[in-house]
Amino acid sequence: MSPKRMPSKGPSRAQEGRAARRLVWTRLARTVILGAAAAVAAIFWVGAQYGVEPATTLKFLSSSVVFVTALIFAGLGAVLLLTLAKRYIKSLKKRSRRGR
């Protein structure tokens, strides 16, 4: 006879863990969005303090976003190349072991 399981009255530990992680990610996303909005507002404010036109500030801001995005893609490309090289070297090692 197998022992009977007691019905649980609350969420399981796994459910609590998922809920906690979801809460952390929600707070992190909110913080990132609010921080980005504050940074953009600060950039426009500083530009206004130094007499830079808002259109010029927007051009500088958009070009910096493009530059940062290009850097992100360059980093992702480097990770992809390194991963492919690692797999290729692993496959060469496996082939050399088989050929003995």
HELIX and SHEET records of a PDB file:
HELIX    1   1 ARG A   13  GLN A   49  1                                  37    
HELIX    2   2 PRO A   54  ARG A   98  1                                  45    
END                                                                             
